[in-house]
Amino acid sequence: MNATLNAFDFVFGAFEKVSEIDYVKLGDDVIKRAAAFAAVVVGVVTYVVTALQLFWLEHGEIILKRAVQTVFITVDFAGELLIAGRDFRRFANRVTAQVADRAFYAACY
């Protein structure tokens, strides 16, 4: 019986605390904190965007030039590798055929 009364006392105490909350002040606090958070986010994003724009103005031309050079060097290397692979395949086919012929003639005669 005492535990039941304690539970009711806790529930009514919680209802009393909820009824004492100043919802207008709570709403104002939430709005102020959200506005402060949004202001900080906007400030940081604006700073980062401005810094990146200034960095690009200072170094963008060389970055673009080196990126294009890297693409051309990569494509040139891939073409050279393709040509080398074709030449090696001809060489490997010829050597394999000669070795197979020599092995066949050595085994048969």
N, C-alpha and C positions, 0 to 999 in steps of 0.2 A: 504494500500500500504506500509506503514511504517512497519507494522507487518511482511509482506512478506519479505521485505528487511532484517529485523532483523533475521528472520528464515534462510534466505540464508546466512547471515553473520555468524550465529552460525554454520551452516553446513560446510561452507568453513573453518571456524576457527577450527572445529573438524578435518576436513581432513588435515589441515596444522599441527595440533598437532600430528596426526597419522603419517604423513610423516616425522616428526622430530624425531621419536622414533629411538633409536640406537638398532637395533635388535640383533646385535652381542653382545653388552653389556648386553642386556636383557637375551639373551640365556646363556651367561656366568654366570649371577647372578642366573638364574634358576638352572643351573647345579651345581653351588657351594652350593646353599641351599639344593638341593636334596642330594648331596653327604654328606653334614654335617648332615642332618636328618638321612640318612642311617647309617652313622658312629655312631651316638648316639644310634639308635635302635640296631645295632649290638653290641655295647658296653654294653648296658643294658641287652640284652638277654644273652650275654656271661657271664656277671656277675651273673645273676640269675641262669643260668644253673650250673655254677661252685659252687655257694652257695648251690644249691639243691643237687649236687653231694657230696659235703663235709658234708652236713647235713645227707644224707643217709649213708655215710660211718661211721659217728659218731653214728647215732641212728637207722639205718636201721634194724639191727638185732632184737632189742627190739620191734620195730614197727611190724615187720613180726611175731615175736613170739606172741605178744599180739593180732594181727589180727587172727592168727590161733587159739589161745585160745578162742577168742570171737566167732569164727565160731563153734568150738566144744561145747562151753557152750550153744550157741543158739540151735544147733541140739539136744543136750542132754535135754534141757528144752522143746523143741517141742515134743520129745519122751515121756518125763514124763507127759506132758500135755495130750498127746494122750492116754496114759495108764489111767491117772486119769479120762479122759472123758469117756472111756469105762467102768471103774468101776462105775462111777457116773450114767451112763445110766442104768446099771444093777440094781443099787440101786433104781433109780427113777422109772424104770419099775415095780419092785417088790412093792414099796410103793404105786404107782398108782393103781396097780392091787388089793392090799389089801384094799385100801380106797374105790375103786369102788365096791369090793365084800361086804364090810361092809355096804356101802350106799345102795346097792341093797337089801341085807338081812334085813336091818333096815326098808327099805321102803315096802318090801313085807310081812314081818312077824310082 
